[in-house]
């Protein structure tokens, strides 16, 4: 990963030989990004909710305002989808030509439209979606998947090379195709996980291998903040269609098994011939 960071150097200013990366947002996923990049980049954090930015190993990161972060070579927006337009408007006047601005959200169509609309034409825009989170990447990101949705400029290829060198499986796609796939991949996973979680404590002794896998999937998503669930289920323009189809099929199966159950119960109650 140390050599890969050279791919990000596009001849802009560097600090001690490292590219300058600005991270807007220091929530759960922002901290994961910071953990992975801090050893390789000159990292600056912007998040008004925090008075200091400290990694789990105790390393303190530079915390500055949006105007200062905007001077970095690469800027990563790790903010809720609902805040993307506001952040882009605030960031726009401070950006330098040649800067790469990228997001890490679970939805791509609407946020990337906001970025394209509100960020100046002299910056590159790249949509990304790391297909993992703080829990699934607790021991590192090598082998995990990340989606790239290039919108403007060519520097995304260097970003992709950097990510591959870090061990990530890079998948280049469009914003629309991404959201169509995620409507099922994440939309159903989080929906089912939420429903199962709300059913109450799950059995942990008399279980099958398939149930253990289901519980593992639920464990991965049950602690996600409400903003993540909102983005996946509400902000994805294709999620409603997938949900409707899922509930329609579920309702058909429920009706089928209700009829079967009533039939069996009726047979048991009938007098022997």
Long-range contacts (C-beta under 8 A, 24 or more apart in sequence): 1-39, 1-40, 1-165, 1-166, 1-167, 2-40, 3-165, 4-40, 4-161, 4-162, 4-163, 4-164, 4-165, 4-166, 5-40, 5-41, 5-162, 7-158, 7-159, 7-161, 7-162, 7-165, 8-41, 8-73, 8-74, 8-158, 8-159, 8-162, 9-73, 10-73, 10-98, 10-100, 10-155, 10-158, 12-73, 12-96, 12-98, 13-73, 14-42, 14-73, 15-42, 16-42, 18-42, 19-73, 19-74, 20-44, 20-71, 20-72, 20-73, 20-74, 21-72, 21-73, 21-74, 21-75, 21-76, 22-46, 22-69, 22-70, 22-71, 22-72, 22-74, 22-75, 22-76, 23-69, 23-75, 23-76, 23-78, 24-66, 24-69, 24-75, 24-76, 24-77, 24-78, 24-79, 24-87, 24-91, 25-77, 25-78, 25-79, 26-50, 26-53, 26-78, 27-78, 27-225, 28-133, 28-134, 28-225, 29-78, 29-104, 29-130, 29-133, 29-134, 30-78, 31-55, 31-56, 31-134, 32-133, 32-134, 32-137, 33-76, 33-78, 33-104, 34-61, 36-141, 36-166, 41-74, 44-68, 44-69, 44-72, 45-69, 66-90, 66-91, 66-94, 67-94, 70-94, 70-95, 70-96, 70-99, 71-96, 72-99, 73-98, 73-99, 73-100, 74-99, 74-100, 74-101, 74-102, 74-159, 75-99, 75-100, 75-101, 75-102, 76-102, 76-103, 76-104, 77-101, 77-102, 77-103, 77-104, 77-105, 77-115, 78-103, 78-104, 79-103, 79-105, 80-105, 80-227, 80-230, 80-231, 81-105, 81-106, 81-107, 81-110, 81-111, 81-227, 81-230, 81-231, 81-235, 82-227, 82-230, 82-231, 82-235, 84-110, 84-111, 84-114, 84-115, 85-114, 85-118, 88-114, 88-115, 88-117, 88-118, 88-119, 89-118, 91-119, 92-118, 92-119, 92-120, 95-119, 95-120, 95-122, 95-123, 96-122, 96-123, 97-122, 97-123, 98-122, 98-123, 98-124, 99-123, 99-124, 100-124, 100-125, 100-126, 100-153, 100-155, 100-156, 100-159, 101-125, 101-126, 102-126, 102-127, 102-128, 102-159, 103-127, 103-128, 104-128, 104-129, 104-130, 105-129, 105-231, 106-182, 106-186, 106-228, 106-231, 106-232, 106-236, 107-179, 107-182, 107-231, 107-232, 107-235, 107-236, 108-147, 108-149, 108-175, 108-176, 108-178, 108-179, 109-175, 109-176, 109-178, 109-179, 109-236, 109-237, 110-235, 110-237, 112-149, 112-151, 112-175, 115-151, 116-151, 116-152, 121-152, 123-152, 123-153, 124-152, 124-153, 124-154, 124-155, 124-156, 125-151, 125-152, 125-153, 126-150, 126-151, 126-153, 126-155, 126-156, 126-159, 127-151, 127-175, 127-178, 128-159, 129-178, 129-182, 130-168, 133-220, 133-224, 135-219, 135-220, 135-223, 136-220, 140-167, 141-166, 141-167, 141-168, 142-166, 142-167, 142-168, 143-167, 143-168, 143-169, 144-168, 144-169, 145-169, 145-171, 146-170, 146-171, 147-171, 147-172, 147-173, 147-178, 148-172, 148-173, 149-173, 149-174, 149-175, 149-178, 151-175, 179-236, 179-237, 179-238, 180-238, 182-232, 182-236, 183-236, 183-238, 183-239, 183-241, 183-242, 184-242, 186-232, 186-236, 187-232, 187-233, 187-236, 187-239, 187-242, 187-243, 188-242, 188-246, 189-217, 189-221, 190-221, 190-224, 190-228, 190-229, 190-232, 190-233, 191-233, 191-243, 191-246, 192-217, 192-218, 193-217, 193-218, 193-220, 193-221, 193-222, 194-221, 194-222, 194-229, 197-222
